[in-house]
Every structure is written in C-alpha cells, then in structure tokens.
Amino acid sequence: MTETVGDYLLSRLRDWGVEQVFAYPGDGINGLVASFGKADNQPRFVQARHEEMAAFSAVGYAKFSGAVGVCMATSGPGAIHLLNGLYDAKLDHVPVVAIVGQTARTAMGGSYQQEVELQTLYRDVANEYCIEVNVAEQLPNALDRAFRVAQASRTPTALIIPADLQEEEYEPPQHAFKQMPSSPPGTAWPNPVPPEPALGEAADVLNAGEKVAILVGQGARRAAEEVRQVADVTGAGVAKALLGKDVLADDLPYVTGAIGLLGTRPSYEMMRDCDTLLIVGSNFPYSQFLPEYGQARAVQIDLDGRFIGMRYPTEVNLVGDAAATLRALLPKLQRTGNRSWREKIEKNVADWWETMDQQAAVDAKPVNPMRIVHELSRQIPGNAMVTADSGSSTNWYARNLRIRDGIRATLSGTLATMGPGVPYAIGAKFAYPDRPAIALVGDGAMQMNGLAELITIARYQGLWTDPRCIVCVFHNNDLNQVTWELRAMGGAPKFEESQSLPDVDYAGFARSVGLEGINVEEPGDLRSAWQSAFAADRPVVLDVRCDAEVPPIPPHATFEQMKSVTESVLKGDPEAFHLMFQGAKTKLQEFLPGRSR
C-alpha cells in the first residue's frame, strides 16, 4: 500500500513516543483522519468536544507528564479555536505541537472557503517555530524541528499541512541541493551550571543574610530536594508561586504557601521582613508582593536567561538548571546558627493553618467554599493530580489545599483563562491513567465548557486503570471572581445581568452521560461526599452548593480595597448585608486563633 504524507506523519509521531493526539476532525485534515484509521488509531485520536478543549487537554498532558502534548484541528475555524489553549501553553512555558490543516494548495489565495492566513494568525503564539509544509520531502525536518523547538524553548509550535498534500504519496528528502534531512527523534538535553565565580558571588549574598526567603516556581519542580537542603542550611522559609504550588509539601513547617493576591499571610510577612531573597525557577510578575526595592539582596536561578533579573533588582543572576545549580551552590553555603528567623516563620505558618481551619469551619449559606477544599485536603490520595480553573475557587485552591509529597497540581498560571480545569484533568488522566485526578471548577467555567467535556470523560473512562476523575463544581450561580473584583477594585455593586448565572444541575448532567453525580447542599454532607467520590468505580461530578458571599479577602487586604467593598454595599449591592456579615465572620478568625465560634 502506498504510504501517504498523512501515514508518514503518524509514523513519525509514533517514533516520537506520541500515544495520543487531542483533536477534533474537519475536512481540512481528512487525509490525516484517514491515516489514523489505516494505522489502527495509533497514536490514539482523542476527540474533544471543541478544538479549544483539545488544546487545553494537550497542555494538561504536557504539564503533568513533562512530555510534548500534541493537538490537531482542521483549517480555518478549527485552527482559530486552538489559539486560547496554545496561548496558555506559551505563557506557562509548556511544550505543545499543534498540527493544523489548510485549504488545498490549488485554492490558496483565492478566498476559498475556510481559507485563513494561518502563518500570520500563528505568528505570535507559535513564534518560535511555525511552518507550512508544501511538499512531502519537507515533512520530516519540519515535524522533528517542531518537536525539538517545543522541547528546547518550552513553547507551542505549529505545523500547517494543506489538505491535498496529506493524501499525496510520501517521498523522503533526497541527498540533494535544497533538500533538508532530519535525524531520528531523541535528544540529550544538558543540565547547565553557572561558572564557579558566579556561584561564589551568590553564596556570599546568601551567607550574609540573616533573614533569608526563598521563592520557588514551576522551574524548581525537579529541584525539590535541593531547595529543602538550601532552606535548611540558610534557615529560610519557602514561598510558592501558584505554578510551583506542588514543588514542596505544605506539611513542611517552613513552607509559607502561595504568594500574591491569592497568597497567604505567612508568605506576605516573610517577604515584608526578609533581608535576602533567593528566587528559583519562578517568573512571578507581581513585584509588589516581593520585598521593597533596596530592602533585600537577591539571587535568581533560572534555566532561561530571557526571564532572569526582570521581576526584582537581583544582585546575582544564575542561568542554569535549578537542581544542578543548587547542588553546586550548596557546598559554598554556611549553615546559620541563629534559627530565630526560621522559628518565627514556622510559628506564622502554624498560626496560618489554624486560621485556615477556623475559617473553613465558619457557617455559610449553604456551604462555605473554603470547607470544600479543606475537606479535600483531609482525604486526597497521595498520588493525586489536581487541576484548578480560574475564578474565585482558585483562591481556595491556592490557600486551603494542602499539598503532600507525591501530589501534582496545576492551573492556568499566567493567562489565567477560564475553562482549562476539566480538559487539564483529561490530559492528566491520559498522562497517568493509574492516578486519580481532581478538577476544582467554578460553575461559570463549568457552563462555559466543562459540561461538554464531561462527555469526553464518559467516552474515554474505560481507558483509565484508575477510574477516579472527580470534577468538583463550586456551585454559587455567580461569576464570583469578577463580582468581587468589581466590589474590591472599583467599589461597584454586583450587576446581576452580567454576574448571575442560570441554575444547572451539574450532578444530574453527569448522571445523564453515565457518570456518577453527587449533590451537596449541607456542609455536614461534604465529608461523606468526598469519601463516596474517591470510592467510586467511575468518574464523579461533585456538585456543591456554596455561598457566593464568602469573600476571597487577601490576607494583606489594603484599606482602599476594604473601603471599596464598603462603598459597593452603600451603593446598593443586592447581597450587601450578607456579604458584610460573612466577611466579618471570616476575617475575625485571623485575629482570634483558637477561639470557639
């Protein structure tokens, strides 16, 4: 049988170890779809309900596996739909290869149906590598380079293949002028270490510090043990950017938790009071949550020199692999004998978790959303994978979820787009079908696209050796994060027409597509609901009616922000009295640790 360009493409994907392609069909990739059929669906064509969800699933797969995620879509509208997921990959530095169709070469330039100038469209999101393949001999080099650039730059790349070319006979590149060969898949990547003099300078800064703070991001994930050792030697506390939430376990007494607007009070206080800062693998952008300029001497370690020294006035910038660089730095560090700074941090962390326990126990109408994540922390398996969507539920994920060693967790960190929570979990399950996945999703994101992807979960659940895939919906009938932003930033009351959501029975929808659905309307039912979800023999939707008026007040809320919320009340916010009551009850727990409610 003649090997077509589409056939060769799938063969090369198999060589790269690709086991699934997250995709949606269309006539712009009919030749590729036919090749999947001839190849006995190897790699597997995982059909999402929408191309954007296919891209998100590929991102989720890449984030959890560390391998390149692959998504595919037709020309025109399909290629356009991929963009949001690809931008998510770009901004969070995740390797994804997008394969998209294009109108036939004979029709290009003729304003043909679904003809879009894809190279122009993808020029920004796939700026590191975007190529249109116009002859068969071009394909091996183009595909292999798309993978290698995605890996090397941790970015999305794009391969555009016209529809008619996909069905043509494949011809390999010749040993000839103006023909480009390629090499077999597989690359040995280095673990670069900065030069000795620079390591010595960094050690001098850290050794001189009396109050050392460490900030880790996702770039420190493979350096967890080294970060622990540095923290032990220097007596430092460790704060985590949201994308680095799973780098260190929250049961370590010196780990202060998340940093930033969704962060914790111990992280805020540590940055406020430190005299030395070590940033490892983080591009955390909000400098107002870092020490005051001139307050702290700082060292940064990052693999990518393009993103170093740009968030804080760092004195020493080390471009290198986080783990290898910290291992080289450790022998140069002097163990601090004064542990008073560390003891203060540990006390602040202990007090914070006590406060979180108390805030989660505050009564609400009907369920306190903090209690949802609080109860999850008590029951979550040690090998779980957690995804969080964007919205007010992200606050509770950031502050209340206690990560243990072995748990992986992620979200859309930089783009902060709504919608990836459920497809991320799907990608995670394809990366590790033997591990449970939990998606924490607001009802706004659930209505936006999560409901449809429950169909995808129902379709592919049989492939997962551990059937547990739990979608927990924070059901408050409100686009809650924006509601609170309106209140806190501009003093505006809630505008019902934009913020209120229609009521949906998410658990009922789950049951209608063959999944388990659990409705929770009383706080006392939460524990048994999570227990049932983790014991289920199929994916579960946990539909929890929670209080929209429990405020996501940052632990370092400014007077102006609190004043704006008050102004929104005075201007006639329809939930004014209740939200003030809930805010007062919740905030009170910070000042009365241990006091009964």
C-alpha positions as a printed Julia matrix, in Angstrom:
597×3 Matrix{Float64}:
   0.0    0.0    0.0
   1.27   3.45  -0.89
   2.38   5.49   2.13
   0.78   8.92   2.11
   2.05  12.09   3.76
  -0.59  11.55   6.45
   0.6    7.98   7.0
   4.2    9.13   7.39
   3.15  11.87   9.81
   1.54   9.35  12.16
   4.52   7.01  11.85
   6.83   9.84  12.84
   4.6   10.76  15.78
   4.88   7.16  16.98
   8.67   7.45  16.68
   8.46  10.47  18.97
   6.59   8.37  21.52
   3.28  10.16  20.99
   0.47   7.92  22.26
  -2.48  10.27  21.77
  -3.4   13.35  19.78
  -6.1   15.59  21.27
  -8.15  16.69  18.32
 -11.39  17.43  16.53
 -11.98  16.38  12.91
 -12.8   18.5    9.88
 -12.34  18.36   6.14
  -9.09  20.32   6.36
  -7.47  17.26   7.98
  -9.45  14.5    6.26
  -6.25  12.99   4.91
  -4.8   12.78   8.41
  -8.02  11.34   9.84
  -7.96   8.63   7.15
  -4.4    7.81   8.17
  -5.49   7.32  11.78
  -7.94   4.73  10.51
  -5.29   2.91   8.47
  -2.91   2.97  11.45
  -5.44   1.28  13.72
  -5.74   4.53  15.72
  -2.06   4.51  16.7
  -1.5    7.1   18.13
  -4.99   7.43  19.57
  -7.22  10.17  18.18
  -8.76  11.63  21.37
 -11.85  13.5   20.26
 -12.59  16.58  22.36
 -15.91  18.4   22.12
 -14.22  21.59  20.86
 -10.78  22.4   19.47
 -10.01  24.78  22.36
 -10.58  21.87  24.74
  -8.27  19.69  22.64
  -5.53  22.28  23.07
  -6.18  22.54  26.82
  -6.01  18.75  27.12
  -2.67  18.75  25.32
  -1.43  21.44  27.71
  -2.65  19.45  30.72
  -0.95  16.33  29.37
   2.31  18.23  28.91
   2.15  19.88  32.33
   1.68  16.6   34.17
   3.85  14.31  32.03
   6.67  16.67  31.12
   6.42  15.35  27.55
   5.26  17.24  24.46
   1.49  17.49  24.13
   0.04  17.21  20.63
  -3.23  18.7   19.39
  -4.78  18.74  15.94
  -7.51  20.7   14.18
  -8.89  21.45  10.78
  -8.2   24.57   8.77
  -9.88  27.94   9.35
 -12.25  27.76  12.32
 -10.59  24.72  13.87
  -7.17  26.32  13.8
  -8.62  29.52  15.27
 -10.26  27.6   18.11
  -6.91  26.13  19.2
  -5.46  29.54  19.94
  -6.56  30.07  23.54
  -5.11  26.75  24.65
  -1.91  27.41  22.73
  -1.54  30.83  24.35
  -1.98  29.1   27.7
   0.93  26.84  26.75
   3.04  29.76  25.6
   2.56  31.88  28.7
   3.16  28.97  31.09
   6.15  27.67  29.06
   4.7   24.28  28.13
   5.81  22.22  25.08
   2.9   21.61  22.7
   2.9   20.83  18.97
  -0.2   21.93  17.04
  -0.9   20.23  13.71
  -3.48  22.06  11.62
  -4.93  21.68   8.17
  -5.12  24.27   5.43
  -7.12  24.62   2.26
  -5.75  22.82  -0.8
  -2.69  24.42  -2.38
  -4.54  24.84  -5.64
  -7.1   27.08  -3.92
  -4.76  29.19  -1.79
  -5.06  32.9   -2.38
  -8.48  32.54  -3.93
 -10.61  33.48  -0.9
 -11.67  29.86  -0.73
 -14.0   28.54   1.95
 -12.31  28.37   5.38
  -9.1   29.81   3.96
  -7.3   31.76   6.68
  -3.74  33.05   6.55
  -2.59  30.66   9.24
   1.09  31.64   9.26
   0.06  35.2   10.07
  -2.52  34.01  12.6
   0.01  31.77  14.41
   2.97  34.13  14.13
   2.7   35.26  17.73
   1.52  32.18  19.61
   3.97  29.87  17.79
   6.61  32.49  17.19
   9.49  30.12  17.97
   8.5   27.8   15.11
   5.56  27.86  12.7
   5.9   26.33   9.26
   3.63  25.4    6.37
   4.61  22.14   4.68
   4.06  22.32   0.93
   5.92  19.26  -0.37
   6.3   15.79   1.09
  10.09  15.99   1.29
   9.78  18.92   3.69
   7.82  17.0    6.31
  10.43  15.06   8.35
  12.57  18.09   9.08
   9.56  20.31   9.78
   7.89  17.85  12.16
  11.08  16.93  14.01
  12.04  20.56  14.37
   8.58  21.41  15.71
   9.14  18.85  18.49
  12.71  19.89  19.25
  11.89  23.59  19.37
   8.88  22.89  21.6
  11.15  20.94  23.96
  14.08  23.35  23.84
  12.03  26.53  24.31
   9.14  25.02  26.32
   6.67  26.61  23.96
   3.95  25.77  21.43
   4.97  25.22  17.83
   2.77  24.76  14.78
   2.81  22.61  11.67
   0.42  23.62   8.86
  -0.34  20.93   6.26
  -2.58  21.67   3.24
  -5.43  19.22   2.76
  -4.37  17.94  -0.67
  -0.79  17.27   0.44
  -1.99  14.97   3.24
  -3.24  12.43   0.67
  -0.23  12.55  -1.66
   2.37   9.8   -1.77
   5.15  10.4    0.7
   8.62  10.98  -0.74
  11.57  11.29   1.65
  14.08  14.12   1.28
  16.92  13.37  -1.11
  20.66  13.8   -0.63
  20.45  16.77  -2.93
  20.75  20.52  -3.15
  17.95  22.41  -1.33
  16.59  19.29   0.34
  16.67  19.06   4.15
  17.2   15.76   6.01
  16.32  15.09   9.6
  17.57  12.91  12.45
  15.76  10.24  14.45
  13.74  11.51  17.41
  15.52  11.81  20.69
  17.79  14.48  22.14
  20.11  14.54  25.15
  19.46  17.8   26.96
  22.08  19.38  29.23
  21.78  20.42  32.88
  23.8   23.64  32.68
  25.55  25.05  35.74
  26.76  28.66  36.05
  30.52  29.31  36.37
  32.26  29.0   39.72
  32.88  32.74  40.28
  29.15  33.47  39.88
  28.26  30.66  42.28
  30.69  32.15  44.78
  29.06  35.58  44.47
  25.65  34.05  45.04
  26.9   32.17  48.1
  28.36  35.38  49.52
  24.97  37.09  49.25
  23.1   34.19  50.86
  25.69  33.69  53.61
  25.49  37.35  54.57
  21.72  37.19  55.04
  20.11  36.87  58.44
  16.52  36.63  57.21
  16.54  34.57  54.01
  13.39  34.0   51.97
  13.1   31.59  49.05
  10.52  31.85  46.26
  10.06  28.79  44.05
   8.11  28.38  40.82
   7.46  25.51  38.46
  11.1   25.63  37.31
  12.09  24.26  40.72
   9.87  21.17  40.48
  12.79  18.81  39.79
  14.9   20.55  42.43
  12.66  19.98  45.44
  15.28  18.12  47.47
  17.92  20.75  46.74
  15.52  23.55  47.76
  14.86  21.74  51.04
  18.6   21.47  51.7
  19.22  25.16  50.94
  16.33  26.15  53.18
  17.76  24.01  55.97
  21.27  25.48  55.7
  20.16  29.1   55.43
  17.24  28.88  57.87
  14.95  30.21  55.14
  11.25  29.96  54.65
   9.91  28.97  51.23
   7.01  30.66  49.43
   5.5   29.22  46.27
   4.25  30.89  43.11
   0.97  29.31  42.02
   2.57  27.28  39.23
   5.02  25.99  41.85
   2.37  25.03  44.39
   3.32  21.34  44.14
   7.11  21.85  44.35
   7.22  21.41  48.14
   4.73  19.81  50.51
   2.68  22.08  52.74
   3.36  19.87  55.76
   6.91  21.22  55.87
   6.72  23.73  58.74
   8.76  26.44  56.94
   6.73  26.36  53.68
   4.62  29.51  53.77
   2.36  28.57  50.85
   1.23  30.66  47.92
   2.34  34.23  47.28
   0.47  37.14  45.74
  -3.12  38.3   45.71
  -4.22  34.69  46.22
  -1.4   34.07  48.67
  -1.06  33.51  52.39
  -0.28  35.83  55.25
   2.98  33.99  56.16
   4.26  34.48  52.6
   3.33  38.16  52.72
   5.01  38.65  56.1
   8.14  36.76  55.09
   8.64  38.92  52.02
   7.85  42.05  54.0
  10.5   41.3   56.63
  13.31  39.4   54.86
  16.75  40.84  54.1
  17.76  38.27  51.46
  15.76  36.7   48.63
  16.53  33.61  46.53
  14.25  33.09  43.5
  14.37  29.61  41.94
  12.56  28.79  38.69
   9.91  31.47  39.03
   8.79  34.34  36.83
   6.27  35.6   39.41
   5.3   39.02  37.99
   3.8   40.92  40.91
   6.76  42.75  42.39
   4.57  44.48  44.97
   4.41  41.15  46.82
   8.21  40.87  46.88
  10.41  42.84  49.31
  10.59  46.61  48.97
  13.27  47.66  46.5
  16.53  48.09  48.37
  15.31  46.06  51.34
  16.77  42.69  50.32
  19.81  41.45  48.47
  18.65  38.94  45.89
  19.84  35.98  43.83
  17.88  34.38  41.0
  18.27  30.99  39.33
  16.51  30.25  36.05
  17.14  28.0   33.08
  16.06  30.7   30.64
  18.2   33.82  30.65
  15.46  35.75  28.87
  13.38  35.77  32.05
  16.01  36.49  34.66
  16.57  39.68  36.63
  13.31  41.25  35.47
  10.98  40.92  38.49
  13.22  42.18  41.28
  16.57  44.02  41.35
  18.61  40.81  41.72
  22.3   41.19  42.55
  23.42  37.82  41.16
  21.68  36.12  38.22
  22.5   32.45  37.64
  21.39  30.93  34.35
  21.28  27.18  34.8
  19.29  24.1   35.68
  17.72  24.61  39.12
  18.73  21.28  40.65
  22.25  21.23  39.22
  22.86  24.86  40.17
  21.65  24.41  43.75
  23.77  21.27  44.13
  26.82  23.26  43.04
  25.87  26.13  45.35
  25.21  24.08  48.49
  28.86  23.33  49.45
  29.54  27.08  49.4
  26.76  27.91  51.86
  27.41  28.32  55.58
  24.89  26.89  57.99
  23.3   29.65  60.01
  23.42  29.14  63.76
  20.71  31.67  64.6
  17.39  29.96  63.92
  15.16  32.75  65.26
  14.08  33.77  61.72
  13.12  30.19  60.89
  11.31  29.81  64.2
   9.29  32.96  63.5
   8.33  31.68  60.06
   7.29  28.28  61.44
   5.15  29.94  64.09
   3.48  32.13  61.47
   2.82  29.08  59.29
   1.32  27.1   62.19
  -0.89  30.04  63.13
  -1.97  30.42  59.49
  -3.09  26.82  59.13
  -5.0   27.11  62.39
  -6.69  30.19  60.98
  -7.49  28.36  57.73
  -9.08  25.53  59.72
 -11.2   28.04  61.61
 -12.22  29.99  58.51
 -13.24  26.79  56.75
 -15.5   25.96  59.7
 -17.37  29.28  59.6
 -21.05  28.69  58.83
 -22.24  29.93  55.45
 -25.34  29.83  53.28
 -25.39  26.93  52.45
 -21.75  25.68  52.24
 -18.57  27.62  52.93
 -16.43  27.18  49.77
 -13.26  27.04  51.87
 -14.65  23.96  53.56
 -14.84  22.14  50.23
 -11.07  22.32  49.74
 -10.38  21.91  53.46
 -12.18  18.56  53.39
 -10.42  17.58  50.17
  -7.06  18.17  51.88
  -8.04  15.65  54.55
  -8.96  12.91  52.08
  -6.88  13.45  48.95
  -4.8   10.42  47.89
  -1.05  10.85  47.98
  -0.66  10.31  44.22
  -3.5   12.6   43.12
  -3.34  15.11  40.29
  -5.24  18.36  40.9
  -6.29  20.96  38.37
  -7.81  24.31  39.23
  -9.82  26.57  36.97
  -9.77  30.37  37.04
 -12.26  32.09  39.32
 -12.97  32.6   42.99
 -12.46  28.86  43.54
  -8.79  29.47  42.67
  -8.48  31.4   45.94
  -9.45  28.33  47.94
  -7.18  26.09  45.85
  -4.28  28.48  46.43
  -4.76  28.99  50.16
  -6.61  25.96  51.52
  -5.34  22.94  49.57
  -2.53  21.25  51.48
  -0.11  19.64  49.07
   1.71  16.49  50.21
   4.71  14.82  48.62
   3.58  12.94  45.52
   0.6   15.18  44.73
   0.79  17.13  41.48
  -1.23  20.27  40.87
  -1.51  22.97  38.21
  -3.67  25.7   36.71
  -3.54  28.37  34.01
  -0.97  30.45  35.82
  -0.15  33.34  33.51
  -3.02  33.57  31.04
  -5.44  32.77  33.89
  -8.03  31.78  31.35
 -11.36  30.25  32.27
 -12.03  26.75  31.08
  -8.93  24.55  31.38
  -9.82  22.79  34.65
 -11.73  19.84  33.16
  -9.67  19.35  29.96
  -6.45  19.62  32.02
  -7.78  16.71  34.1
  -8.46  14.75  30.9
  -4.9   15.36  29.75
  -3.63  14.34  33.18
  -5.55  11.06  33.01
  -4.02  10.24  29.65
  -0.58  11.03  31.07
  -1.14   8.85  34.15
  -4.23   6.64  33.75
  -3.36   4.88  37.03
  -3.64   8.02  39.18
  -6.75   9.88  40.41
  -7.45  13.36  39.04
  -9.46  16.13  40.7
 -10.64  19.28  38.91
 -11.72  22.24  41.06
 -14.04  24.28  38.84
 -16.41  27.19  39.32
 -19.89  26.98  37.84
 -19.03  29.76  35.37
 -16.2   27.73  33.85
 -18.37  24.64  34.05
 -21.08  26.29  31.97
 -18.52  27.75  29.59
 -17.15  24.38  28.5
 -16.78  21.94  31.4
 -20.19  20.37  30.9
 -19.38  19.37  27.34
 -16.07  17.81  28.36
 -17.9   15.53  30.78
 -18.98  13.77  27.6
 -15.32  13.32  26.7
 -14.63  11.88  30.15
 -17.55   9.48  29.77
 -16.26   8.36  26.39
 -12.68   7.58  27.46
 -13.09   6.5   31.08
 -12.66   2.85  30.13
  -9.03   3.51  29.16
  -8.05   4.58  32.67
  -6.89   1.84  35.06
  -7.79   4.11  37.99
 -11.3    5.3   37.09
 -11.29   8.21  39.54
 -11.67  11.56  37.82
 -13.55  13.94  40.12
 -14.91  17.26  38.9
 -15.84  19.39  41.91
 -18.15  22.26  40.96
 -18.31  25.34  43.2
 -22.0   25.98  42.54
 -22.94  29.53  43.55
 -24.75  30.82  40.43
 -22.37  33.77  40.24
 -19.33  34.78  38.18
 -17.84  35.25  41.58
 -14.27  36.39  40.96
 -15.37  39.29  38.77
 -18.13  40.15  41.25
 -15.53  40.51  43.99
 -13.18  42.42  41.7
 -15.95  44.9   40.99
 -16.53  45.31  44.69
 -12.91  45.48  45.8
 -11.29  47.42  43.0
 -13.96  49.88  41.99
 -16.47  49.88  44.81
 -19.17  48.83  42.35
 -22.16  46.78  43.46
 -22.88  43.45  41.87
 -24.52  43.87  38.44
 -26.94  40.99  38.28
 -27.31  40.89  34.48
 -23.6   40.25  33.93
 -22.77  38.29  37.06
 -25.67  35.95  37.83
 -25.66  32.51  36.2
 -28.6   30.29  35.31
 -29.04  27.39  37.68
 -27.88  24.0   36.38
 -27.9   20.56  37.98
 -24.29  19.58  37.23
 -24.54  16.27  39.07
 -27.72  15.48  37.16
 -25.98  16.2   33.85
 -23.16  13.87  34.9
 -25.62  11.08  35.61
 -27.26  11.64  32.23
 -23.99  10.79  30.43
 -23.21   7.74  32.55
 -21.02   9.29  35.24
 -21.69   9.45  38.96
 -23.22  12.67  40.24
 -23.34  13.75  43.88
 -25.3   16.8   45.02
 -24.2   18.5   48.25
 -26.38  21.15  49.86
 -25.4   20.79  53.53
 -21.91  21.29  54.96
 -22.27  18.18  57.07
 -22.52  16.09  53.89
 -19.17  17.18  52.46
 -17.03  14.55  54.15
 -19.14  11.62  53.03
 -19.47  13.13  49.54
 -15.69  13.24  49.07
 -15.43   9.72  50.51
 -18.01   8.46  48.03
 -16.28  10.22  45.15
 -12.9    8.66  45.97
 -14.52   5.23  46.4
 -16.48   5.37  43.12
 -15.85   2.99  40.25
 -16.29   5.73  37.66
 -15.7    9.47  37.22
 -17.76  11.69  39.52
 -19.16  15.2   39.48
 -19.35  16.67  42.97
 -21.94  19.45  42.74
 -21.6   21.6   45.87
 -23.99  24.48  46.57
 -21.69  27.06  48.1
 -22.0   30.6   49.38
 -21.14  33.29  46.83
 -20.79  35.87  49.59
 -17.82  34.33  51.39
 -15.25  36.94  50.4
 -11.87  35.97  48.96
 -10.25  38.67  51.1
  -6.48  38.63  50.66
  -4.65  38.29  53.98
  -2.92  41.58  53.26
  -6.04  43.44  52.07
  -5.44  47.17  51.86
  -7.59  49.8   53.46
  -8.57  51.05  49.99
  -9.8   47.61  48.94
 -11.86  47.19  52.09
 -13.18  50.73  51.63
 -14.27  49.86  48.07
 -16.2   46.82  49.25
 -17.95  49.05  51.8
 -18.78  51.55  49.06
 -20.33  48.79  46.95
 -22.55  47.94  49.91
 -23.63  51.54  50.31
 -24.39  51.78  46.59
 -26.97  49.04  46.87
 -25.28  45.7   46.26
 -28.18  43.2   46.48
 -26.24  40.91  48.82
 -24.77  43.73  50.9
 -25.78  42.69  54.39
 -24.92  39.02  53.92
 -21.52  39.66  52.35
 -20.54  42.08  55.15
 -21.6   39.52  57.75
 -19.66  36.71  56.05
 -16.59  38.89  55.55
 -16.57  39.95  59.18
 -17.01  36.38  60.45
 -14.26  35.06  58.18
 -11.72  37.82  58.81
 -12.34  37.59  62.56
 -10.76  34.14  62.6
  -7.37  35.67  61.77
  -7.41  37.65  64.97
  -8.96  35.09  67.3
  -6.99  31.86  66.75
  -8.28  29.02  68.86
 -11.4   30.86  69.95
 -14.65  28.95  69.56
 -17.14  30.34  67.11
